[in-house]
Amino acid sequence: MQMVMLMKRFTISIPEDLKREMDSLPDINWPQVAKESIQKKIQMLDEFECFERSYEK
């Protein structure tokens, strides 16, 4: 059985100078970089919340 993952799309705004820098590195998969950064931030926040809950007990 094959599992299908539904993906959602969203748009962000970035400064022009950052976009120029990104454009100067065309081999980088910027959407993947953003996705991984968001995943890491969520994981970090989850771990922090878990730590806070364990500290409160």
N, CA, C and O atoms as CSV, one atom per row, in Angstrom:
chain,resi,resn,atom,element,x,y,z
A,1,MET,N,N,0.846,-1.182,0.000
A,1,MET,CA,C,0.000,0.000,0.000
A,1,MET,C,C,0.887,1.238,0.000
A,1,MET,O,O,1.796,1.352,0.822
A,2,GLN,N,N,0.632,2.144,-0.897
A,2,GLN,CA,C,1.425,3.366,-1.016
A,2,GLN,C,C,0.757,4.495,-0.248
A,2,GLN,O,O,-0.446,4.723,-0.376
A,3,MET,N,N,1.558,5.204,0.556
A,3,MET,CA,C,1.023,6.320,1.334
A,3,MET,C,C,1.288,7.627,0.594
A,3,MET,O,O,2.405,7.872,0.136
A,4,VAL,N,N,0.274,8.452,0.479
A,4,VAL,CA,C,0.390,9.727,-0.207
A,4,VAL,C,C,0.381,10.842,0.836
A,4,VAL,O,O,-0.526,10.924,1.665
A,5,MET,N,N,1.405,11.703,0.783
A,5,MET,CA,C,1.465,12.826,1.718
A,5,MET,C,C,0.962,14.077,1.000
A,5,MET,O,O,1.500,14.473,-0.033
A,6,LEU,N,N,-0.064,14.682,1.557
A,6,LEU,CA,C,-0.586,15.915,0.981
A,6,LEU,C,C,0.289,17.079,1.419
A,6,LEU,O,O,0.639,17.195,2.594
A,7,MET,N,N,0.633,17.921,0.490
A,7,MET,CA,C,1.494,19.062,0.775
A,7,MET,C,C,0.679,20.341,0.621
A,7,MET,O,O,-0.202,20.436,-0.233
A,8,LYS,N,N,0.987,21.307,1.452
A,8,LYS,CA,C,0.369,22.628,1.368
A,8,LYS,C,C,1.430,23.625,0.933
A,8,LYS,O,O,2.619,23.422,1.178
A,9,ARG,N,N,1.010,24.677,0.304
A,9,ARG,CA,C,1.916,25.707,-0.185
A,9,ARG,C,C,1.625,27.005,0.573
A,9,ARG,O,O,0.473,27.330,0.861
A,10,PHE,N,N,2.705,27.740,0.890
A,10,PHE,CA,C,2.510,29.062,1.462
A,10,PHE,C,C,3.605,29.983,0.941
A,10,PHE,O,O,4.635,29.521,0.450
A,11,THR,N,N,3.381,31.262,1.050
A,11,THR,CA,C,4.287,32.263,0.500
A,11,THR,C,C,4.878,33.087,1.621
A,11,THR,O,O,4.186,33.435,2.578
A,12,ILE,N,N,6.167,33.403,1.503
A,12,ILE,CA,C,6.801,34.296,2.464
A,12,ILE,C,C,7.389,35.489,1.715
A,12,ILE,O,O,7.669,35.408,0.520
A,13,SER,N,N,7.568,36.574,2.418
A,13,SER,CA,C,8.210,37.758,1.854
A,13,SER,C,C,9.584,37.893,2.478
A,13,SER,O,O,9.745,37.738,3.689
A,14,ILE,N,N,10.573,38.184,1.647
A,14,ILE,CA,C,11.939,38.349,2.127
A,14,ILE,C,C,12.511,39.643,1.534
A,14,ILE,O,O,12.047,40.112,0.494
A,15,PRO,N,N,13.507,40.208,2.195
A,15,PRO,CA,C,14.125,41.426,1.657
A,15,PRO,C,C,14.794,41.166,0.298
A,15,PRO,O,O,15.239,40.054,0.013
A,16,GLU,N,N,14.852,42.203,-0.522
A,16,GLU,CA,C,15.435,42.076,-1.854
A,16,GLU,C,C,16.884,41.606,-1.809
A,16,GLU,O,O,17.296,40.799,-2.642
A,17,ASP,N,N,17.664,42.100,-0.843
A,17,ASP,CA,C,19.071,41.713,-0.784
A,17,ASP,C,C,19.221,40.224,-0.461
A,17,ASP,O,O,20.126,39.565,-0.974
A,18,LEU,N,N,18.352,39.702,0.373
A,18,LEU,CA,C,18.384,38.270,0.679
A,18,LEU,C,C,18.033,37.462,-0.571
A,18,LEU,O,O,18.662,36.440,-0.847
A,19,LYS,N,N,17.038,37.913,-1.319
A,19,LYS,CA,C,16.646,37.225,-2.559
A,19,LYS,C,C,17.799,37.223,-3.550
A,19,LYS,O,O,18.030,36.217,-4.221
A,20,ARG,N,N,18.528,38.335,-3.655
A,20,ARG,CA,C,19.680,38.377,-4.558
A,20,ARG,C,C,20.738,37.356,-4.139
A,20,ARG,O,O,21.320,36.669,-4.979
A,21,GLU,N,N,20.975,37.268,-2.834
A,21,GLU,CA,C,21.944,36.279,-2.345
A,21,GLU,C,C,21.484,34.863,-2.666
A,21,GLU,O,O,22.281,34.025,-3.089
A,22,MET,N,N,20.200,34.600,-2.466
A,22,MET,CA,C,19.666,33.278,-2.781
A,22,MET,C,C,19.809,32.984,-4.272
A,22,MET,O,O,20.167,31.872,-4.659
A,23,ASP,N,N,19.531,33.971,-5.096
A,23,ASP,CA,C,19.640,33.788,-6.540
A,23,ASP,C,C,21.080,33.523,-6.978
A,23,ASP,O,O,21.319,32.897,-8.011
A,24,SER,N,N,22.034,34.005,-6.182
A,24,SER,CA,C,23.442,33.783,-6.531
A,24,SER,C,C,23.884,32.352,-6.204
A,24,SER,O,O,25.003,31.956,-6.531
A,25,LEU,N,N,23.012,31.586,-5.564
A,25,LEU,CA,C,23.295,30.188,-5.211
A,25,LEU,C,C,22.212,29.286,-5.805
A,25,LEU,O,O,21.401,28.721,-5.071
A,26,PRO,N,N,22.199,29.152,-7.131
A,26,PRO,CA,C,21.096,28.450,-7.794
A,26,PRO,C,C,21.036,26.950,-7.527
A,26,PRO,O,O,20.002,26.325,-7.762
A,27,ASP,N,N,22.114,26.369,-7.044
A,27,ASP,CA,C,22.103,24.919,-6.799
A,27,ASP,C,C,21.443,24.547,-5.480
A,27,ASP,O,O,21.225,23.366,-5.207
A,28,ILE,N,N,21.127,25.532,-4.668
A,28,ILE,CA,C,20.501,25.279,-3.371
A,28,ILE,C,C,18.991,25.143,-3.561
A,28,ILE,O,O,18.366,25.941,-4.260
A,29,ASN,N,N,18.419,24.124,-2.931
A,29,ASN,CA,C,16.973,23.909,-2.969
A,29,ASN,C,C,16.366,24.713,-1.813
A,29,ASN,O,O,16.173,24.188,-0.716
A,30,TRP,N,N,16.071,25.980,-2.069
A,30,TRP,CA,C,15.618,26.883,-1.008
A,30,TRP,C,C,14.317,26.446,-0.347
A,30,TRP,O,O,14.196,26.586,0.870
A,31,PRO,N,N,13.349,25.932,-1.072
A,31,PRO,CA,C,12.152,25.436,-0.388
A,31,PRO,C,C,12.474,24.325,0.615
A,31,PRO,O,O,11.873,24.268,1.688
A,32,GLN,N,N,13.411,23.449,0.274
A,32,GLN,CA,C,13.814,22.374,1.190
A,32,GLN,C,C,14.523,22.957,2.412
A,32,GLN,O,O,14.309,22.502,3.536
A,33,VAL,N,N,15.368,23.967,2.187
A,33,VAL,CA,C,16.054,24.636,3.302
A,33,VAL,C,C,15.022,25.237,4.256
A,33,VAL,O,O,15.138,25.092,5.473
A,34,ALA,N,N,14.025,25.904,3.705
A,34,ALA,CA,C,12.986,26.519,4.539
A,34,ALA,C,C,12.199,25.445,5.295
A,34,ALA,O,O,11.930,25.594,6.487
A,35,LYS,N,N,11.837,24.380,4.609
A,35,LYS,CA,C,11.080,23.285,5.231
A,35,LYS,C,C,11.856,22.679,6.398
A,35,LYS,O,O,11.297,22.462,7.473
A,36,GLU,N,N,13.145,22.408,6.186
A,36,GLU,CA,C,13.961,21.824,7.249
A,36,GLU,C,C,14.122,22.788,8.422
A,36,GLU,O,O,14.120,22.363,9.577
A,37,SER,N,N,14.259,24.071,8.133
A,37,SER,CA,C,14.386,25.065,9.202
A,37,SER,C,C,13.114,25.146,10.045
A,37,SER,O,O,13.177,25.247,11.270
A,38,ILE,N,N,11.972,25.103,9.382
A,38,ILE,CA,C,10.693,25.138,10.098
A,38,ILE,C,C,10.540,23.879,10.952
A,38,ILE,O,O,10.100,23.954,12.099
A,39,GLN,N,N,10.903,22.727,10.394
A,39,GLN,CA,C,10.809,21.472,11.156
A,39,GLN,C,C,11.717,21.517,12.390
A,39,GLN,O,O,11.311,21.089,13.470
A,40,LYS,N,N,12.931,22.027,12.238
A,40,LYS,CA,C,13.863,22.116,13.367
A,40,LYS,C,C,13.328,23.059,14.440
A,40,LYS,O,O,13.449,22.773,15.631
A,41,LYS,N,N,12.742,24.172,14.030
A,41,LYS,CA,C,12.183,25.137,14.993
A,41,LYS,C,C,11.037,24.506,15.763
A,41,LYS,O,O,10.952,24.668,16.980
A,42,ILE,N,N,10.159,23.793,15.083
A,42,ILE,CA,C,9.035,23.126,15.747
A,42,ILE,C,C,9.546,22.082,16.730
A,42,ILE,O,O,9.048,21.986,17.852
A,43,GLN,N,N,10.537,21.300,16.313
A,43,GLN,CA,C,11.109,20.292,17.203
A,43,GLN,C,C,11.724,20.948,18.441
A,43,GLN,O,O,11.541,20.463,19.558
A,44,MET,N,N,12.452,22.047,18.243
A,44,MET,CA,C,13.065,22.753,19.358
A,44,MET,C,C,11.999,23.271,20.329
A,44,MET,O,O,12.159,23.151,21.544
A,45,LEU,N,N,10.925,23.839,19.806
A,45,LEU,CA,C,9.849,24.349,20.655
A,45,LEU,C,C,9.152,23.215,21.400
A,45,LEU,O,O,8.812,23.361,22.575
A,46,ASP,N,N,8.937,22.084,20.725
A,46,ASP,CA,C,8.325,20.929,21.378
A,46,ASP,C,C,9.193,20.434,22.533
A,46,ASP,O,O,8.694,20.129,23.616
A,47,GLU,N,N,10.503,20.359,22.283
A,47,GLU,CA,C,11.420,19.911,23.332
A,47,GLU,C,C,11.436,20.890,24.506
A,47,GLU,O,O,11.501,20.473,25.663
A,48,PHE,N,N,11.378,22.178,24.211
A,48,PHE,CA,C,11.352,23.192,25.268
A,48,PHE,C,C,10.080,23.063,26.100
A,48,PHE,O,O,10.129,23.129,27.328
A,49,GLU,N,N,8.940,22.879,25.430
A,49,GLU,CA,C,7.677,22.718,26.154
A,49,GLU,C,C,7.716,21.477,27.035
A,49,GLU,O,O,7.235,21.505,28.168
A,50,CYS,N,N,8.282,20.393,26.525
A,50,CYS,CA,C,8.404,19.159,27.295
A,50,CYS,C,C,9.280,19.400,28.524
A,50,CYS,O,O,8.955,18.944,29.620
A,51,PHE,N,N,10.375,20.107,28.343
A,51,PHE,CA,C,11.260,20.448,29.460
A,51,PHE,C,C,10.523,21.296,30.491
A,51,PHE,O,O,10.615,21.041,31.692
A,52,GLU,N,N,9.792,22.306,30.019
A,52,GLU,CA,C,9.044,23.157,30.947
A,52,GLU,C,C,8.038,22.356,31.747
A,52,GLU,O,O,7.904,22.558,32.954
A,53,ARG,N,N,7.316,21.432,31.081
A,53,ARG,CA,C,6.314,20.631,31.779
A,53,ARG,C,C,6.981,19.738,32.831
A,53,ARG,O,O,6.445,19.569,33.927
A,54,SER,N,N,8.119,19.181,32.511
A,54,SER,CA,C,8.797,18.312,33.467
A,54,SER,C,C,9.382,19.127,34.617
A,54,SER,O,O,9.489,18.618,35.733
A,55,TYR,N,N,9.753,20.347,34.374
A,55,TYR,CA,C,10.310,21.218,35.401
A,55,TYR,C,C,9.232,21.678,36.375
A,55,TYR,O,O,9.501,21.875,37.560
A,56,GLU,N,N,7.989,21.853,35.862
A,56,GLU,CA,C,6.885,22.332,36.694
A,56,GLU,C,C,6.427,21.293,37.700
A,56,GLU,O,O,5.786,21.648,38.690
A,57,LYS,N,N,6.730,20.036,37.485
A,57,LYS,CA,C,6.235,18.972,38.371
A,57,LYS,C,C,7.029,18.874,39.638
A,57,LYS,O,O,6.739,18.029,40.485
